Amino acid sequence: MWASGAGYVRRVRLLLSTRVPAAVRGVVSSVVETLRGRDLAAVAAGLTYFAALGVVPWLLLAVWGAALISSPATVAAYLADLRLLVPPEMGARPVWDALVRAGLDLGPWGALITIFPATFYGEGLRRACLRLAPRHDRFTGWRARLALLPLVLAVPVLALGVFASAPLLGDLARTGGVAGTLGWVVVAFHVSFVALGVVIAWGFRVVAPGRLGWPASLIGAFGTAAVVGGFLQGFLLFLALPIDLGIPFGGLDVIGATVAVALWLFVLHVLLLVGWTATDALDRRWRTPGPPADAGTENGTEAGTGMPAPALAGAGR
């Protein structure tokens, strides 16, 4: 689907060979080769299905766990401030309120049961990565779901850190105007960037196949988190649009809202999978022994450019 056709690939390689540093060129070229011939859209759609099973349970666990660490009253106050960031135009605030109530009232038994569907996301991530970069793997589903379990302890801590920024975000939202809106967008992006980076790093390093090294996993995860964090800000902007989502579905607003959220989740997972592919390429590049010092030249010319290789300072002395 994407990156299909030899002409397109040649144009990408030409652009990379002339305008991008060698290290980035190598990673991007590897990503293009990995995704070439793969149906990225179908793989992302499959992962979106697993996300539909796991995202809401993770949100409930985040709210309940954060309340367990601090107190239900504290978390409720934080989430009341964050509610101001949810645009009311599409009716998202009642959904927010229901999610908060369900999370605060979850209880230990409810949390224990919720963990089961939450871990399906790990299985979806590992299977999706195996579709893009096939390799031998055993007990894929159970290994991935068990590998995701430590996040049950980490996510509430990260969520509480995000919730703690709520008073500042609420004040900026109440201020309004360009300054207030820009302020809460910047703060929300950076706070979510840190939390998402930690979670994605665990997913890339431990849950996904290949056992990538921590350096590549951290760089790739936080780079992906920056893109995903910006994408989530775009989702909030989408919620502020005064459009009727039920029009294409005969006025059934619930169906329209469900399809819209699914579409946004699909695009998010396209970005996530491209991020993992780039991280995998970076890790393979670092694990491969480096080329000799003169490997950048071929027959007296710079590799891939046809230009004379620059003389080394002091050469021949």
NUDREN-518810 format. One record per residue (C-alpha): residue number from 1; z, x, y. Coordinates in steps of 0.001 Angstrom, whole numbers. Last residue first. Example, Ala and Ser with C-alpha at 12.3 -4.5 7.8 and 13.67 -1.06 7.14 Angstrom:
// residues 2
(2 (7140 13670 -1060)),
(1 (7800 12300 -4500)),
END
This chain:
// residues 317
(317 (5998 52362 12879)),
(316 (3354 50228 11242)),
(315 (4686 46949 12645)),
(314 (6994 47358 15638)),
(313 (6577 43791 16808)),
(312 (4769 41862 14129)),
(311 (1128 41117 14845)),
(310 (294 37473 15218)),
(309 (-1821 35994 12407)),
(308 (-5364 35294 13465)),
(307 (-6111 31569 13670)),
(306 (-7537 29633 10689)),
(305 (-4781 27043 11143)),
(304 (-3597 26106 7625)),
(303 (-1774 29366 7031)),
(302 (-1954 31737 9967)),
(301 (-4760 34217 9390)),
(300 (-4831 37697 7873)),
(299 (-5961 36558 4433)),
(298 (-3350 33746 4332)),
(297 (-290 33964 6484)),
(296 (2991 32012 6412)),
(295 (3935 33587 3100)),
(294 (4589 36932 4853)),
(293 (8390 36684 4634)),
(292 (8377 35579 1015)),
(291 (8794 31902 265)),
(290 (12265 30354 -45)),
(289 (13681 29380 -3436)),
(288 (13519 25591 -3951)),
(287 (16915 23872 -3570)),
(286 (16451 23500 178)),
(285 (13044 21857 -161)),
(284 (14293 19582 -2928)),
(283 (17170 18459 -702)),
(282 (14860 17773 2222)),
(281 (12504 15736 15)),
(280 (15417 13685 -1338)),
(279 (16634 13065 2208)),
(278 (13148 11973 3288)),
(277 (12942 9579 332)),
(276 (16407 8252 1148)),
(275 (15395 7564 4741)),
(274 (12190 5859 3614)),
(273 (14375 3716 1364)),
(272 (16704 2776 4224)),
(271 (13837 1923 6583)),
(270 (12233 -381 3999)),
(269 (15711 -1729 3364)),
(268 (16116 -2775 6991)),
(267 (12688 -4449 6890)),
(266 (13783 -6553 3907)),
(265 (17147 -7391 5443)),
(264 (15371 -8656 8562)),
(263 (13105 -10815 6419)),
(262 (16057 -12168 4431)),
(261 (17855 -13080 7657)),
(260 (14781 -14981 8856)),
(259 (14337 -16740 5498)),
(258 (17953 -17893 5492)),
(257 (17743 -19089 9097)),
(256 (14588 -21090 8374)),
(255 (16075 -22650 5246)),
(254 (19241 -23656 7099)),
(253 (17215 -25012 10011)),
(252 (15224 -27447 7881)),
(251 (12949 -28828 10619)),
(250 (9874 -29062 8408)),
(249 (10051 -25457 7274)),
(248 (7927 -23689 9923)),
(247 (9984 -25451 12660)),
(246 (13397 -24556 11204)),
(245 (13794 -21267 13027)),
(244 (13871 -22996 16411)),
(243 (13516 -20349 19101)),
(242 (15706 -19426 22065)),
(241 (15923 -15681 21324)),
(240 (19494 -14351 21342)),
(239 (19567 -13888 17568)),
(238 (16612 -11502 17884)),
(237 (18576 -9337 20318)),
(236 (21395 -9155 17778)),
(235 (18842 -8081 15173)),
(234 (17549 -5398 17535)),
(233 (21036 -3954 17717)),
(232 (20936 -3878 13924)),
(231 (17719 -1831 14049)),
(230 (19372 709 16339)),
(229 (22130 1170 13772)),
(228 (19552 1402 10971)),
(227 (17677 4197 12755)),
(226 (20828 6156 13588)),
(225 (22180 5522 10083)),
(224 (19010 7031 8590)),
(223 (19619 10259 10496)),
(222 (23269 10073 9490)),
(221 (22311 9707 5848)),
(220 (19598 12362 5855)),
(219 (21796 14993 7452)),
(218 (24786 14101 5278)),
(217 (22783 13940 2048)),
(216 (20928 17179 2792)),
(215 (24204 19045 3292)),
(214 (25947 17215 386)),
(213 (23373 18160 -2249)),
(212 (21446 15366 -3949)),
(211 (22654 14101 -7317)),
(210 (19174 12966 -8359)),
(209 (19799 9240 -8596)),
(208 (21321 7073 -5831)),
(207 (25015 6163 -6044)),
(206 (26658 9533 -5382)),
(205 (24762 11446 -2696)),
(204 (22513 8820 -1092)),
(203 (25032 5975 -1330)),
(202 (27947 8118 -235)),
(201 (25929 9335 2752)),
(200 (24922 5742 3508)),
(199 (28573 4670 3732)),
(198 (29590 7576 5964)),
(197 (26553 7198 8221)),
(196 (27051 3436 8536)),
(195 (30564 3906 9897)),
(194 (29513 6622 12353)),
(193 (26400 4803 13570)),
(192 (28300 1512 13879)),
(191 (30580 3055 16504)),
(190 (27684 4763 18276)),
(189 (25535 1630 18412)),
(188 (28368 -662 19465)),
(187 (29273 1653 22367)),
(186 (25668 1898 23595)),
(185 (25010 -1854 23248)),
(184 (28359 -2643 24881)),
(183 (27518 -568 27926)),
(182 (23915 -1731 28274)),
(181 (25126 -5326 28376)),
(180 (27877 -4564 30883)),
(179 (25645 -2510 33168)),
(178 (22727 -4948 33066)),
(177 (24834 -7975 33821)),
(176 (27802 -9114 31793)),
(175 (31395 -8145 32535)),
(174 (32566 -10389 29697)),
(173 (30456 -8399 27232)),
(172 (31899 -5126 28560)),
(171 (35438 -6439 28163)),
(170 (34674 -7620 24625)),
(169 (33202 -4260 23657)),
(168 (36288 -2472 24950)),
(167 (38636 -4864 23142)),
(166 (36452 -4708 19969)),
(165 (36493 -920 19524)),
(164 (39316 -1279 17008)),
(163 (37047 -3466 14856)),
(162 (34780 -492 14144)),
(161 (37716 1660 13060)),
(160 (39054 -1244 11017)),
(159 (35667 -1502 9309)),
(158 (35739 2187 8402)),
(157 (39172 1780 6826)),
(156 (38097 -1435 5073)),
(155 (34926 314 3777)),
(154 (36700 3325 2263)),
(153 (38812 1654 -411)),
(152 (36082 -607 -1822)),
(151 (33745 2321 -1142)),
(150 (35277 4027 -4169)),
(149 (33621 1329 -6350)),
(148 (30006 2282 -5597)),
(147 (29773 4863 -8375)),
(146 (30905 2214 -10874)),
(145 (28031 -40 -9843)),
(144 (25500 2765 -10005)),
(143 (26584 3982 -13435)),
(142 (26660 416 -14724)),
(141 (23135 -392 -13641)),
(140 (21450 2862 -14575)),
(139 (23006 3317 -17996)),
(138 (20718 6306 -18512)),
(137 (18325 8020 -16111)),
(136 (15262 10208 -16520)),
(135 (13276 10495 -13305)),
(134 (10973 8273 -11277)),
(133 (10899 8849 -7490)),
(132 (10052 5554 -5783)),
(131 (11036 3256 -8651)),
(130 (14113 5378 -9339)),
(129 (15181 4925 -5717)),
(128 (14919 1153 -6071)),
(127 (16932 1169 -9303)),
(126 (19702 3205 -7678)),
(125 (19881 975 -4615)),
(124 (19848 -2253 -6613)),
(123 (22615 -1058 -8907)),
(122 (24735 -81 -5923)),
(121 (24160 -3487 -4354)),
(120 (25390 -5179 -7520)),
(119 (28804 -3701 -6755)),
(118 (29584 -6486 -4276)),
(117 (29038 -9161 -6944)),
(116 (32032 -7838 -8967)),
(115 (34218 -6786 -6015)),
(114 (34495 -10425 -4937)),
(113 (36619 -11245 -8003)),
(112 (39222 -8639 -7076)),
(111 (39149 -9721 -3436)),
(110 (39748 -13356 -4410)),
(109 (42645 -12300 -6587)),
(108 (44188 -10233 -3796)),
(107 (43743 -12841 -1039)),
(106 (40516 -13992 622)),
(105 (42082 -15924 3509)),
(104 (41232 -13337 6192)),
(103 (37725 -12875 4784)),
(102 (37003 -16602 4487)),
(101 (38219 -17228 8031)),
(100 (36101 -14381 9419)),
(99 (32996 -15517 7543)),
(98 (33426 -19117 8733)),
(97 (33801 -17969 12342)),
(96 (30699 -15769 12131)),
(95 (28679 -18660 10647)),
(94 (29892 -20859 13508)),
(93 (28796 -18098 15927)),
(92 (25259 -17760 14543)),
(91 (24029 -21086 15926)),
(90 (20649 -19745 17008)),
(89 (21416 -19521 20741)),
(88 (25070 -18502 20452)),
(87 (24466 -14729 20659)),
(86 (27081 -12735 18716)),
(85 (28575 -10108 21045)),
(84 (31356 -12467 22160)),
(83 (32444 -12784 18529)),
(82 (33486 -9135 18692)),
(81 (36446 -10175 20854)),
(80 (37528 -12830 18343)),
(79 (37022 -10236 15608)),
(78 (39597 -7941 17203)),
(77 (42102 -10764 17623)),
(76 (41651 -11848 13985)),
(75 (42078 -8228 12878)),
(74 (45374 -7950 14731)),
(73 (46659 -11316 13501)),
(72 (45715 -10526 9885)),
(71 (47690 -7279 10023)),
(70 (46909 -3549 9868)),
(69 (45854 -2193 6467)),
(68 (45714 -5594 4759)),
(67 (43760 -7072 7668)),
(66 (41224 -4246 7353)),
(65 (40980 -4924 3620)),
(64 (40370 -8649 4146)),
(63 (37697 -8123 6795)),
(62 (35888 -5337 4911)),
(61 (36175 -7172 1583)),
(60 (34562 -10270 3119)),
(59 (31740 -8182 4592)),
(58 (31199 -6485 1232)),
(57 (31071 -9857 -524)),
(56 (28477 -11043 2033)),
(55 (26218 -8029 1457)),
(54 (26252 -7976 -2353)),
(53 (24101 -10709 -3857)),
(52 (21591 -10905 -1022)),
(51 (21568 -7101 -1049)),
(50 (20459 -7166 -4684)),
(49 (17496 -9329 -3673)),
(48 (16799 -7031 -715)),
(47 (16568 -4130 -3165)),
(46 (13767 -5929 -4978)),
(45 (11979 -6634 -1705)),
(44 (12290 -2955 -760)),
(43 (10611 -1979 -4045)),
(42 (7829 -4515 -3501)),
(41 (7223 -3304 64)),
(40 (7229 341 -997)),
(39 (4465 -249 -3525)),
(38 (4070 3368 -4583)),
(37 (601 4959 -4578)),
(36 (1584 7485 -1931)),
(35 (5314 7150 -1319)),
(34 (6165 10535 -2808)),
(33 (3166 12285 -1230)),
(32 (3956 10911 2226)),
(31 (7625 11875 1851)),
(30 (6642 15393 791)),
(29 (4364 15722 3803)),
(28 (7225 14570 6027)),
(27 (9605 17159 4548)),
(26 (7126 20032 4752)),
(25 (6053 19220 8281)),
(24 (9699 19014 9394)),
(23 (10297 22556 8141)),
(22 (6990 23839 9572)),
(21 (7494 22555 13097)),
(20 (5290 19577 14093)),
(19 (2158 19501 16240)),
(18 (-738 21210 14465)),
(17 (-53 21011 10736)),
(16 (1624 17593 10991)),
(15 (-1357 16012 12715)),
(14 (-3762 17492 10184)),
(13 (-1579 16318 7296)),
(12 (-1467 12779 8665)),
(11 (-5252 12756 9148)),
(10 (-5779 13998 5583)),
(9 (-3459 11283 4205)),
(8 (-5383 8608 6076)),
(7 (-8690 9865 4759)),
(6 (-7428 9999 1172)),
(5 (-6514 6335 1170)),
(4 (-3110 4711 836)),
(3 (-225 5823 3023)),
(2 (1255 2303 2748)),
(1 (0 0 0)),
END
